[in-house]
């Protein structure tokens, strides 16, 4: 089953925001990682010290089928953070073929932020802004 969730971006206060959301929705974070956990990326400059403790990814279930997810922005992929553009629609698919279909269909005429492909956290993943200015993330968890 394909699921759609909201992915929120923050300017250094993601952890504070998600701790607040947890007081409202309850529950626990099934996954939380920091930029300092990321392995070095070939061709990318070293991570600044002040970013190492910032949130790379966090998720908080709000129902049996939905969750809110988030991260602090930064790096090459998010240089223009502004309030109002700080979210993406995240699509999680059951198959690589479905991920490809949605990624290529929705990104047509838009701007690719991250080409779809395997990433170090074990997912088939890509990001783009569609031709209407909406930010999207498409992923398939490879097992």
Secondary structure as GFF3:
##gff-version 3
##sequence-region A 1 143
A	DSSP	beta_strand	3	10	.	.	.	ID=ss1
A	DSSP	alpha_helix	14	25	.	.	.	ID=ss2
A	DSSP	beta_strand	31	34	.	.	.	ID=ss3
A	DSSP	three_ten_helix	35	37	.	.	.	ID=ss4
A	DSSP	three_ten_helix	49	51	.	.	.	ID=ss5
A	DSSP	beta_strand	55	61	.	.	.	ID=ss6
A	DSSP	beta_strand	67	72	.	.	.	ID=ss7
A	DSSP	beta_strand	87	93	.	.	.	ID=ss8
A	DSSP	alpha_helix	96	107	.	.	.	ID=ss9
A	DSSP	beta_strand	111	118	.	.	.	ID=ss10
A	DSSP	beta_strand	123	129	.	.	.	ID=ss11
A	DSSP	beta_strand	135	141	.	.	.	ID=ss12
###
